[in-house]
């Protein structure tokens, strides 16, 4: 089910960085070189049916490239 992030992502923290990011070679091939980090945080999301939920999100990001592959791990409410 697709979703849209509403507002800010709170409590963002790095899970892994640098060589410990498992799909680092894929990220470099697809988006370019950078200091790739796997991140997690909480945000309010809106599903396609219009419902709002607070959820834990995981994503990859690098400076100058931004946030890619945002995935909802679980609902918090």
PDB file of N, CA, C and O in Angstrom, chain B, residues numbered from 101:
ATOM      1  N   UNK B 101       0.850  -1.169   0.000  1.00  0.00           N
ATOM      2  CA  UNK B 101       0.000   0.000   0.000  1.00  0.00           C
ATOM      3  C   UNK B 101       0.906   1.245   0.000  1.00  0.00           C
ATOM      4  O   UNK B 101       1.835   1.343   0.802  1.00  0.00           O
ATOM      5  N   UNK B 102       0.632   2.164  -0.880  1.00  0.00           N
ATOM      6  CA  UNK B 102       1.436   3.374  -0.984  1.00  0.00           C
ATOM      7  C   UNK B 102       1.038   4.395   0.073  1.00  0.00           C
ATOM      8  O   UNK B 102      -0.092   4.391   0.563  1.00  0.00           O
ATOM      9  N   UNK B 103       1.984   5.273   0.421  1.00  0.00           N
ATOM     10  CA  UNK B 103       1.730   6.278   1.435  1.00  0.00           C
ATOM     11  C   UNK B 103       2.491   7.544   1.105  1.00  0.00           C
ATOM     12  O   UNK B 103       3.408   7.547   0.284  1.00  0.00           O
ATOM     13  N   UNK B 104       2.087   8.635   1.773  1.00  0.00           N
ATOM     14  CA  UNK B 104       2.746   9.931   1.658  1.00  0.00           C
ATOM     15  C   UNK B 104       3.113  10.386   3.061  1.00  0.00           C
ATOM     16  O   UNK B 104       2.317  10.262   3.992  1.00  0.00           O
ATOM     17  N   UNK B 105       4.317  10.913   3.208  1.00  0.00           N
ATOM     18  CA  UNK B 105       4.751  11.422   4.513  1.00  0.00           C
ATOM     19  C   UNK B 105       4.114  12.783   4.737  1.00  0.00           C
ATOM     20  O   UNK B 105       4.213  13.667   3.887  1.00  0.00           O
ATOM     21  N   UNK B 106       3.456  12.953   5.885  1.00  0.00           N
ATOM     22  CA  UNK B 106       2.799  14.206   6.247  1.00  0.00           C
ATOM     23  C   UNK B 106       3.619  14.847   7.359  1.00  0.00           C
ATOM     24  O   UNK B 106       3.769  14.257   8.429  1.00  0.00           O
ATOM     25  N   UNK B 107       4.144  16.031   7.127  1.00  0.00           N
ATOM     26  CA  UNK B 107       4.920  16.713   8.161  1.00  0.00           C
ATOM     27  C   UNK B 107       6.365  16.252   8.189  1.00  0.00           C
ATOM     28  O   UNK B 107       6.906  15.805   7.178  1.00  0.00           O
ATOM     29  N   UNK B 108       6.992  16.364   9.367  1.00  0.00           N
ATOM     30  CA  UNK B 108       8.413  16.061   9.541  1.00  0.00           C
ATOM     31  C   UNK B 108       8.625  14.638  10.035  1.00  0.00           C
ATOM     32  O   UNK B 108       7.734  14.020  10.617  1.00  0.00           O
ATOM     33  N   UNK B 109       9.831  14.137   9.787  1.00  0.00           N
ATOM     34  CA  UNK B 109      10.243  12.860  10.367  1.00  0.00           C
ATOM     35  C   UNK B 109      10.934  13.164  11.689  1.00  0.00           C
ATOM     36  O   UNK B 109      11.885  13.944  11.730  1.00  0.00           O
ATOM     37  N   UNK B 110      10.459  12.551  12.771  1.00  0.00           N
ATOM     38  CA  UNK B 110      10.988  12.804  14.107  1.00  0.00           C
ATOM     39  C   UNK B 110      11.866  11.638  14.553  1.00  0.00           C
ATOM     40  O   UNK B 110      11.762  10.528  14.032  1.00  0.00           O
ATOM     41  N   UNK B 111      12.722  11.909  15.517  1.00  0.00           N
ATOM     42  CA  UNK B 111      13.589  10.894  16.129  1.00  0.00           C
ATOM     43  C   UNK B 111      14.420  10.131  15.101  1.00  0.00           C
ATOM     44  O   UNK B 111      14.602   8.919  15.218  1.00  0.00           O
ATOM     45  N   UNK B 112      14.918  10.839  14.100  1.00  0.00           N
ATOM     46  CA  UNK B 112      15.733  10.183  13.072  1.00  0.00           C
ATOM     47  C   UNK B 112      17.095   9.815  13.645  1.00  0.00           C
ATOM     48  O   UNK B 112      17.732  10.614  14.332  1.00  0.00           O
ATOM     49  N   UNK B 113      17.524   8.611  13.356  1.00  0.00           N
ATOM     50  CA  UNK B 113      18.830   8.158  13.805  1.00  0.00           C
ATOM     51  C   UNK B 113      19.404   7.197  12.767  1.00  0.00           C
ATOM     52  O   UNK B 113      18.668   6.507  12.062  1.00  0.00           O
ATOM     53  N   UNK B 114      20.727   7.169  12.689  1.00  0.00           N
ATOM     54  CA  UNK B 114      21.414   6.285  11.745  1.00  0.00           C
ATOM     55  C   UNK B 114      21.476   4.870  12.311  1.00  0.00           C
ATOM     56  O   UNK B 114      21.843   4.673  13.469  1.00  0.00           O
ATOM     57  N   UNK B 115      21.120   3.896  11.497  1.00  0.00           N
ATOM     58  CA  UNK B 115      21.225   2.493  11.874  1.00  0.00           C
ATOM     59  C   UNK B 115      22.601   1.977  11.460  1.00  0.00           C
ATOM     60  O   UNK B 115      23.265   1.266  12.214  1.00  0.00           O
ATOM     61  N   UNK B 116      23.016   2.348  10.247  1.00  0.00           N
ATOM     62  CA  UNK B 116      24.353   1.966   9.780  1.00  0.00           C
ATOM     63  C   UNK B 116      24.858   3.028   8.814  1.00  0.00           C
ATOM     64  O   UNK B 116      24.074   3.799   8.261  1.00  0.00           O
ATOM     65  N   UNK B 117      26.175   3.064   8.615  1.00  0.00           N
ATOM     66  CA  UNK B 117      26.774   4.065   7.735  1.00  0.00           C
ATOM     67  C   UNK B 117      28.022   3.491   7.079  1.00  0.00           C
ATOM     68  O   UNK B 117      28.657   2.577   7.605  1.00  0.00           O
ATOM     69  N   UNK B 118      28.356   4.044   5.924  1.00  0.00           N
ATOM     70  CA  UNK B 118      29.574   3.637   5.229  1.00  0.00           C
ATOM     71  C   UNK B 118      29.502   2.222   4.707  1.00  0.00           C
ATOM     72  O   UNK B 118      28.512   1.826   4.092  1.00  0.00           O
ATOM     73  N   UNK B 119      30.559   1.453   4.954  1.00  0.00           N
ATOM     74  CA  UNK B 119      30.654   0.095   4.419  1.00  0.00           C
ATOM     75  C   UNK B 119      29.672  -0.886   5.060  1.00  0.00           C
ATOM     76  O   UNK B 119      29.443  -1.959   4.503  1.00  0.00           O
ATOM     77  N   UNK B 120      29.101  -0.563   6.179  1.00  0.00           N
ATOM     78  CA  UNK B 120      28.166  -1.483   6.824  1.00  0.00           C
ATOM     79  C   UNK B 120      26.760  -1.427   6.211  1.00  0.00           C
ATOM     80  O   UNK B 120      25.897  -2.217   6.597  1.00  0.00           O
ATOM     81  N   UNK B 121      26.513  -0.515   5.270  1.00  0.00           N
ATOM     82  CA  UNK B 121      25.242  -0.487   4.545  1.00  0.00           C
ATOM     83  C   UNK B 121      25.305  -1.612   3.513  1.00  0.00           C
ATOM     84  O   UNK B 121      26.151  -1.589   2.620  1.00  0.00           O
ATOM     85  N   UNK B 122      24.419  -2.587   3.633  1.00  0.00           N
ATOM     86  CA  UNK B 122      24.513  -3.801   2.817  1.00  0.00           C
ATOM     87  C   UNK B 122      24.337  -3.547   1.325  1.00  0.00           C
ATOM     88  O   UNK B 122      25.016  -4.187   0.522  1.00  0.00           O
ATOM     89  N   UNK B 123      23.457  -2.643   0.927  1.00  0.00           N
ATOM     90  CA  UNK B 123      23.204  -2.428  -0.500  1.00  0.00           C
ATOM     91  C   UNK B 123      23.963  -1.198  -1.012  1.00  0.00           C
ATOM     92  O   UNK B 123      23.528  -0.543  -1.959  1.00  0.00           O
ATOM     93  N   UNK B 124      25.076  -0.897  -0.390  1.00  0.00           N
ATOM     94  CA  UNK B 124      25.865   0.286  -0.742  1.00  0.00           C
ATOM     95  C   UNK B 124      26.280   0.295  -2.207  1.00  0.00           C
ATOM     96  O   UNK B 124      26.182   1.335  -2.858  1.00  0.00           O
ATOM     97  N   UNK B 125      26.740  -0.834  -2.749  1.00  0.00           N
ATOM     98  CA  UNK B 125      27.158  -0.868  -4.154  1.00  0.00           C
ATOM     99  C   UNK B 125      25.984  -0.580  -5.086  1.00  0.00           C
ATOM    100  O   UNK B 125      26.153   0.103  -6.096  1.00  0.00           O
ATOM    101  N   UNK B 126      24.806  -1.089  -4.763  1.00  0.00           N
ATOM    102  CA  UNK B 126      23.611  -0.799  -5.560  1.00  0.00           C
ATOM    103  C   UNK B 126      23.271   0.691  -5.501  1.00  0.00           C
ATOM    104  O   UNK B 126      22.965   1.298  -6.527  1.00  0.00           O
ATOM    105  N   UNK B 127      23.325   1.278  -4.308  1.00  0.00           N
ATOM    106  CA  UNK B 127      23.015   2.699  -4.158  1.00  0.00           C
ATOM    107  C   UNK B 127      23.991   3.569  -4.951  1.00  0.00           C
ATOM    108  O   UNK B 127      23.583   4.551  -5.571  1.00  0.00           O
ATOM    109  N   UNK B 128      25.270   3.215  -4.935  1.00  0.00           N
ATOM    110  CA  UNK B 128      26.279   3.979  -5.676  1.00  0.00           C
ATOM    111  C   UNK B 128      26.041   3.849  -7.180  1.00  0.00           C
ATOM    112  O   UNK B 128      26.146   4.839  -7.904  1.00  0.00           O
ATOM    113  N   UNK B 129      25.723   2.651  -7.658  1.00  0.00           N
ATOM    114  CA  UNK B 129      25.459   2.457  -9.082  1.00  0.00           C
ATOM    115  C   UNK B 129      24.208   3.211  -9.530  1.00  0.00           C
ATOM    116  O   UNK B 129      24.182   3.782 -10.620  1.00  0.00           O
ATOM    117  N   UNK B 130      23.186   3.213  -8.700  1.00  0.00           N
ATOM    118  CA  UNK B 130      21.897   3.810  -9.078  1.00  0.00           C
ATOM    119  C   UNK B 130      21.864   5.322  -8.881  1.00  0.00           C
ATOM    120  O   UNK B 130      21.355   6.040  -9.741  1.00  0.00           O
ATOM    121  N   UNK B 131      22.398   5.821  -7.760  1.00  0.00           N
ATOM    122  CA  UNK B 131      22.254   7.232  -7.408  1.00  0.00           C
ATOM    123  C   UNK B 131      23.561   8.009  -7.369  1.00  0.00           C
ATOM    124  O   UNK B 131      23.538   9.239  -7.392  1.00  0.00           O
ATOM    125  N   UNK B 132      24.694   7.330  -7.311  1.00  0.00           N
ATOM    126  CA  UNK B 132      25.980   8.008  -7.280  1.00  0.00           C
ATOM    127  C   UNK B 132      26.683   7.846  -5.946  1.00  0.00           C
ATOM    128  O   UNK B 132      26.108   7.381  -4.962  1.00  0.00           O
ATOM    129  N   UNK B 133      27.954   8.248  -5.948  1.00  0.00           N
ATOM    130  CA  UNK B 133      28.775   8.108  -4.746  1.00  0.00           C
ATOM    131  C   UNK B 133      28.365   9.122  -3.686  1.00  0.00           C
ATOM    132  O   UNK B 133      27.925  10.227  -4.005  1.00  0.00           O
ATOM    133  N   UNK B 134      28.509   8.744  -2.456  1.00  0.00           N
ATOM    134  CA  UNK B 134      28.190   9.608  -1.321  1.00  0.00           C
ATOM    135  C   UNK B 134      28.384   8.832  -0.040  1.00  0.00           C
ATOM    136  O   UNK B 134      28.680   7.637  -0.073  1.00  0.00           O
ATOM    137  N   UNK B 135      28.220   9.491   1.080  1.00  0.00           N
ATOM    138  CA  UNK B 135      28.307   8.809   2.379  1.00  0.00           C
ATOM    139  C   UNK B 135      26.923   8.255   2.697  1.00  0.00           C
ATOM    140  O   UNK B 135      26.110   8.922   3.336  1.00  0.00           O
ATOM    141  N   UNK B 136      26.665   7.041   2.249  1.00  0.00           N
ATOM    142  CA  UNK B 136      25.357   6.429   2.402  1.00  0.00           C
ATOM    143  C   UNK B 136      25.139   5.970   3.839  1.00  0.00           C
ATOM    144  O   UNK B 136      26.019   5.385   4.470  1.00  0.00           O
ATOM    145  N   UNK B 137      23.932   6.256   4.336  1.00  0.00           N
ATOM    146  CA  UNK B 137      23.528   5.844   5.673  1.00  0.00           C
ATOM    147  C   UNK B 137      22.139   5.229   5.619  1.00  0.00           C
ATOM    148  O   UNK B 137      21.286   5.686   4.858  1.00  0.00           O
ATOM    149  N   UNK B 138      21.909   4.204   6.415  1.00  0.00           N
ATOM    150  CA  UNK B 138      20.569   3.672   6.598  1.00  0.00           C
ATOM    151  C   UNK B 138      20.018   4.338   7.838  1.00  0.00           C
ATOM    152  O   UNK B 138      20.654   4.320   8.892  1.00  0.00           O
ATOM    153  N   UNK B 139      18.821   4.934   7.720  1.00  0.00           N
ATOM    154  CA  UNK B 139      18.236   5.723   8.789  1.00  0.00           C
ATOM    155  C   UNK B 139      16.894   5.136   9.212  1.00  0.00           C
ATOM    156  O   UNK B 139      16.261   4.382   8.473  1.00  0.00           O
ATOM    157  N   UNK B 140      16.478   5.505  10.429  1.00  0.00           N
ATOM    158  CA  UNK B 140      15.126   5.181  10.876  1.00  0.00           C
ATOM    159  C   UNK B 140      14.573   6.373  11.629  1.00  0.00           C
ATOM    160  O   UNK B 140      15.328   7.158  12.203  1.00  0.00           O
ATOM    161  N   UNK B 141      13.249   6.509  11.629  1.00  0.00           N
ATOM    162  CA  UNK B 141      12.580   7.588  12.325  1.00  0.00           C
ATOM    163  C   UNK B 141      11.077   7.368  12.346  1.00  0.00           C
ATOM    164  O   UNK B 141      10.575   6.376  11.819  1.00  0.00           O
ATOM    165  N   UNK B 142      10.368   8.299  12.957  1.00  0.00           N
ATOM    166  CA  UNK B 142       8.913   8.214  13.076  1.00  0.00           C
ATOM    167  C   UNK B 142       8.280   9.385  12.348  1.00  0.00           C
ATOM    168  O   UNK B 142       8.809  10.496  12.361  1.00  0.00           O
ATOM    169  N   UNK B 143       7.137   9.127  11.709  1.00  0.00           N
ATOM    170  CA  UNK B 143       6.432  10.189  11.000  1.00  0.00           C
ATOM    171  C   UNK B 143       4.958   9.837  10.904  1.00  0.00           C
ATOM    172  O   UNK B 143       4.567   8.681  11.071  1.00  0.00           O
ATOM    173  N   UNK B 144       4.155  10.844  10.635  1.00  0.00           N
ATOM    174  CA  UNK B 144       2.750  10.631  10.326  1.00  0.00           C
ATOM    175  C   UNK B 144       2.662  10.419   8.822  1.00  0.00           C
ATOM    176  O   UNK B 144       3.217  11.190   8.039  1.00  0.00           O
ATOM    177  N   UNK B 145       1.954   9.358   8.428  1.00  0.00           N
ATOM    178  CA  UNK B 145       1.822   9.061   7.007  1.00  0.00           C
ATOM    179  C   UNK B 145       0.348   8.988   6.626  1.00  0.00           C
ATOM    180  O   UNK B 145      -0.508   8.686   7.458  1.00  0.00           O
ATOM    181  N   UNK B 146       0.065   9.271   5.354  1.00  0.00           N
ATOM    182  CA  UNK B 146      -1.297   9.175   4.826  1.00  0.00           C
ATOM    183  C   UNK B 146      -1.305   8.097   3.757  1.00  0.00           C
ATOM    184  O   UNK B 146      -0.565   8.177   2.777  1.00  0.00           O
ATOM    185  N   UNK B 147      -2.141   7.093   3.949  1.00  0.00           N
ATOM    186  CA  UNK B 147      -2.294   6.033   2.964  1.00  0.00           C
ATOM    187  C   UNK B 147      -3.174   6.519   1.819  1.00  0.00           C
ATOM    188  O   UNK B 147      -3.812   7.567   1.923  1.00  0.00           O
ATOM    189  N   UNK B 148      -3.209   5.757   0.723  1.00  0.00           N
ATOM    190  CA  UNK B 148      -4.004   6.132  -0.447  1.00  0.00           C
ATOM    191  C   UNK B 148      -5.498   6.240  -0.140  1.00  0.00           C
ATOM    192  O   UNK B 148      -6.214   6.992  -0.801  1.00  0.00           O
ATOM    193  N   UNK B 149      -5.967   5.493   0.858  1.00  0.00           N
ATOM    194  CA  UNK B 149      -7.393   5.562   1.201  1.00  0.00           C
ATOM    195  C   UNK B 149      -7.725   6.748   2.105  1.00  0.00           C
ATOM    196  O   UNK B 149      -8.886   6.927   2.472  1.00  0.00           O
ATOM    197  N   UNK B 150      -6.725   7.567   2.474  1.00  0.00           N
ATOM    198  CA  UNK B 150      -6.950   8.779   3.252  1.00  0.00           C
ATOM    199  C   UNK B 150      -6.727   8.650   4.745  1.00  0.00           C
ATOM    200  O   UNK B 150      -6.777   9.657   5.451  1.00  0.00           O
ATOM    201  N   UNK B 151      -6.485   7.456   5.254  1.00  0.00           N
ATOM    202  CA  UNK B 151      -6.279   7.286   6.694  1.00  0.00           C
ATOM    203  C   UNK B 151      -4.887   7.765   7.093  1.00  0.00           C
ATOM    204  O   UNK B 151      -3.929   7.641   6.330  1.00  0.00           O
ATOM    205  N   UNK B 152      -4.794   8.315   8.304  1.00  0.00           N
ATOM    206  CA  UNK B 152      -3.529   8.800   8.852  1.00  0.00           C
ATOM    207  C   UNK B 152      -3.063   7.860   9.953  1.00  0.00           C
ATOM    208  O   UNK B 152      -3.863   7.409  10.774  1.00  0.00           O
ATOM    209  N   UNK B 153      -1.776   7.567   9.969  1.00  0.00           N
ATOM    210  CA  UNK B 153      -1.183   6.725  10.998  1.00  0.00           C
ATOM    211  C   UNK B 153       0.198   7.259  11.342  1.00  0.00           C
ATOM    212  O   UNK B 153       0.857   7.878  10.506  1.00  0.00           O
ATOM    213  N   UNK B 154       0.632   7.020  12.570  1.00  0.00           N
ATOM    214  CA  UNK B 154       2.014   7.272  12.957  1.00  0.00           C
ATOM    215  C   UNK B 154       2.771   5.979  12.708  1.00  0.00           C
ATOM    216  O   UNK B 154       2.315   4.909  13.111  1.00  0.00           O
ATOM    217  N   UNK B 155       3.921   6.060  12.049  1.00  0.00           N
ATOM    218  CA  UNK B 155       4.622   4.842  11.663  1.00  0.00           C
ATOM    219  C   UNK B 155       6.126   5.003  11.823  1.00  0.00           C
ATOM    220  O   UNK B 155       6.651   6.116  11.830  1.00  0.00           O
ATOM    221  N   UNK B 156       6.812   3.864  11.953  1.00  0.00           N
ATOM    222  CA  UNK B 156       8.270   3.841  11.937  1.00  0.00           C
ATOM    223  C   UNK B 156       8.698   3.644  10.485  1.00  0.00           C
ATOM    224  O   UNK B 156       8.219   2.737   9.803  1.00  0.00           O
ATOM    225  N   UNK B 157       9.603   4.500  10.021  1.00  0.00           N
ATOM    226  CA  UNK B 157      10.080   4.451   8.648  1.00  0.00           C
ATOM    227  C   UNK B 157      11.569   4.142   8.620  1.00  0.00           C
ATOM    228  O   UNK B 157      12.308   4.542   9.519  1.00  0.00           O
ATOM    229  N   UNK B 158      12.009   3.426   7.581  1.00  0.00           N
ATOM    230  CA  UNK B 158      13.424   3.192   7.327  1.00  0.00           C
ATOM    231  C   UNK B 158      13.714   3.703   5.926  1.00  0.00           C
ATOM    232  O   UNK B 158      12.876   3.572   5.033  1.00  0.00           O
ATOM    233  N   UNK B 159      14.906   4.291   5.720  1.00  0.00           N
ATOM    234  CA  UNK B 159      15.283   4.801   4.406  1.00  0.00           C
ATOM    235  C   UNK B 159      16.798   4.901   4.317  1.00  0.00           C
ATOM    236  O   UNK B 159      17.508   4.747   5.311  1.00  0.00           O
ATOM    237  N   UNK B 160      17.276   5.160   3.106  1.00  0.00           N
ATOM    238  CA  UNK B 160      18.694   5.404   2.861  1.00  0.00           C
ATOM    239  C   UNK B 160      18.841   6.851   2.455  1.00  0.00           C
ATOM    240  O   UNK B 160      17.959   7.401   1.797  1.00  0.00           O
ATOM    241  N   UNK B 161      19.960   7.491   2.842  1.00  0.00           N
ATOM    242  CA  UNK B 161      20.197   8.866   2.434  1.00  0.00           C
ATOM    243  C   UNK B 161      21.692   9.132   2.341  1.00  0.00           C
ATOM    244  O   UNK B 161      22.505   8.486   3.002  1.00  0.00           O
ATOM    245  N   UNK B 162      22.026  10.102   1.499  1.00  0.00           N
ATOM    246  CA  UNK B 162      23.399  10.565   1.362  1.00  0.00           C
ATOM    247  C   UNK B 162      23.351  12.066   1.120  1.00  0.00           C
ATOM    248  O   UNK B 162      22.408  12.578   0.516  1.00  0.00           O
ATOM    249  N   UNK B 163      24.374  12.766   1.597  1.00  0.00           N
ATOM    250  CA  UNK B 163      24.450  14.212   1.429  1.00  0.00           C
ATOM    251  C   UNK B 163      24.501  14.556  -0.053  1.00  0.00           C
ATOM    252  O   UNK B 163      25.289  13.979  -0.804  1.00  0.00           O
ATOM    253  N   UNK B 164      23.668  15.488  -0.469  1.00  0.00           N
ATOM    254  CA  UNK B 164      23.622  15.905  -1.859  1.00  0.00           C
ATOM    255  C   UNK B 164      22.722  15.058  -2.734  1.00  0.00           C
ATOM    256  O   UNK B 164      22.397  15.454  -3.853  1.00  0.00           O
ATOM    257  N   UNK B 165      22.314  13.896  -2.240  1.00  0.00           N
ATOM    258  CA  UNK B 165      21.445  12.999  -3.011  1.00  0.00           C
ATOM    259  C   UNK B 165      20.052  12.962  -2.403  1.00  0.00           C
ATOM    260  O   UNK B 165      19.056  12.994  -3.124  1.00  0.00           O
ATOM    261  N   UNK B 166      19.981  12.896  -1.098  1.00  0.00           N
ATOM    262  CA  UNK B 166      18.690  12.932  -0.416  1.00  0.00           C
ATOM    263  C   UNK B 166      18.229  11.563   0.042  1.00  0.00           C
ATOM    264  O   UNK B 166      19.018  10.623   0.149  1.00  0.00           O
ATOM    265  N   UNK B 167      16.940  11.469   0.310  1.00  0.00           N
ATOM    266  CA  UNK B 167      16.322  10.289   0.893  1.00  0.00           C
ATOM    267  C   UNK B 167      15.788   9.388  -0.225  1.00  0.00           C
ATOM    268  O   UNK B 167      15.068   9.858  -1.105  1.00  0.00           O
ATOM    269  N   UNK B 168      16.132   8.107  -0.196  1.00  0.00           N
ATOM    270  CA  UNK B 168      15.644   7.156  -1.204  1.00  0.00           C
ATOM    271  C   UNK B 168      15.161   5.886  -0.513  1.00  0.00           C
ATOM    272  O   UNK B 168      15.563   5.586   0.611  1.00  0.00           O
ATOM    273  N   UNK B 169      14.303   5.154  -1.189  1.00  0.00           N
ATOM    274  CA  UNK B 169      13.778   3.872  -0.724  1.00  0.00           C
ATOM    275  C   UNK B 169      13.165   3.966   0.669  1.00  0.00           C
ATOM    276  O   UNK B 169      13.589   3.256   1.581  1.00  0.00           O
ATOM    277  N   UNK B 170      12.178   4.829   0.841  1.00  0.00           N
ATOM    278  CA  UNK B 170      11.493   4.955   2.132  1.00  0.00           C
ATOM    279  C   UNK B 170      10.540   3.778   2.288  1.00  0.00           C
ATOM    280  O   UNK B 170       9.746   3.492   1.392  1.00  0.00           O
ATOM    281  N   UNK B 171      10.621   3.094   3.432  1.00  0.00           N
ATOM    282  CA  UNK B 171       9.825   1.901   3.692  1.00  0.00           C
ATOM    283  C   UNK B 171       9.160   2.014   5.060  1.00  0.00           C
ATOM    284  O   UNK B 171       9.806   2.392   6.037  1.00  0.00           O
ATOM    285  N   UNK B 172       7.878   1.690   5.131  1.00  0.00           N
ATOM    286  CA  UNK B 172       7.167   1.658   6.415  1.00  0.00           C
ATOM    287  C   UNK B 172       7.421   0.308   7.058  1.00  0.00           C
ATOM    288  O   UNK B 172       7.143  -0.737   6.471  1.00  0.00           O
ATOM    289  N   UNK B 173       7.958   0.344   8.283  1.00  0.00           N
ATOM    290  CA  UNK B 173       8.249  -0.901   8.989  1.00  0.00           C
ATOM    291  C   UNK B 173       7.072  -1.350   9.847  1.00  0.00           C
ATOM    292  O   UNK B 173       6.724  -2.531   9.858  1.00  0.00           O
ATOM    293  N   UNK B 174       6.445  -0.394  10.580  1.00  0.00           N
ATOM    294  CA  UNK B 174       5.312  -0.763  11.422  1.00  0.00           C
ATOM    295  C   UNK B 174       4.537   0.476  11.820  1.00  0.00           C
ATOM    296  O   UNK B 174       5.085   1.578  11.855  1.00  0.00           O
ATOM    297  N   UNK B 175       3.260   0.292  12.121  1.00  0.00           N
ATOM    298  CA  UNK B 175       2.434   1.373  12.639  1.00  0.00           C
ATOM    299  C   UNK B 175       2.671   1.482  14.140  1.00  0.00           C
ATOM    300  O   UNK B 175       2.818   0.467  14.820  1.00  0.00           O
ATOM    301  N   UNK B 176       2.708   2.711  14.661  1.00  0.00           N
ATOM    302  CA  UNK B 176       2.950   2.939  16.080  1.00  0.00           C
ATOM    303  C   UNK B 176       1.676   3.260  16.857  1.00  0.00           C
ATOM    304  O   UNK B 176       1.718   3.395  18.080  1.00  0.00           O
ATOM    305  N   UNK B 177       0.560   3.382  16.173  1.00  0.00           N
ATOM    306  CA  UNK B 177      -0.699   3.665  16.886  1.00  0.00           C
ATOM    307  C   UNK B 177      -1.734   2.610  16.614  1.00  0.00           C
ATOM    308  O   UNK B 177      -2.848   2.689  17.131  1.00  0.00           O
TER     309      UNK B 177
END
